[in-house]
Amino acid sequence: MFNHSPRCLLAVGIVSLFLPSLTLGKGLEITPYPWPAKESVRYTLTWMEVPLGEATVIWHERAKTYGATFELQTSGVAELFSDQHLSAMVSGIKQPIGGGRIRYVPSLYLSRKVSDIVAETQIRYDPFGNVRQLSVQPPDDPAYRPRVSRGGMHSSYDPLTAVLGLAAGLRPFPLFDGKRVIQAVITDTAPTTEEAQRGEQTLQLTRFPLEGHTEKELKRMKDDRPVRAVIMAKNSRFPYLLEADTRFGTFRAQRQVGTPIAP
């Protein structure tokens, strides 16, 4: 099937070098996909034009299956505030739904965030895309973070598979990252003549909290502004520009020049 803060939308809506092997916790390892990458995209992350790091997403697809890996590493001035490394992967199946359209249904989603502590998430899905097993380490105190209901987990999309919704026209959709459920609403904006000629489409992504948010997160989300995503669906599954305005400036993820386009 088809989040985090605005910075995560920048990270997930985007998205290093294909990870040869990503270890997530003791005994849990992501091994390389056995088929070539369909698309590899690298982004430069900035805040008010100041470099913050890089993010990379690698997409794999076959007739009936798909997979993706993602990696984000802060650098430069960002490390003065938070030295973070975020990596994730998803694998799943493709289901035809008529009219030439495909529904992407995740089977396994893994993520690992390394900063002051190591945080790991594993979500396993049934054949219908419903969560059947969830592991979050370290676990949150229920008194601090409300538990997400089983119904809230079902029919939601992991952050990586959700990227496909931008090009596939999915509007709106729920996102579940292992801790919280967010309703993501996408609004199309009318293209200019030049944008239409280039095949560009600009979307606005607005998020609404549904379940699993702490009081601090809910308070912070009141100041949220839409994330702008510019895509060229005919050329790539991934946006080539994402922007999020905040009270302290604009976060931006810009596709690097020369990044390969899907064949």
Helices and strands as residue ranges (DSSP letters): H 6-12, E 22-23, E 29-30, E 39-47, E 50-61, E 65-74, G 76-80, E 85-98, E 101-114, E 118-125, E 131-137, H 150-153, H 159-162, H 164-168, E 173-176, E 181-188, H 193-198, E 201-211, H 215-221, E 227-231, E 241-246, E 249-255
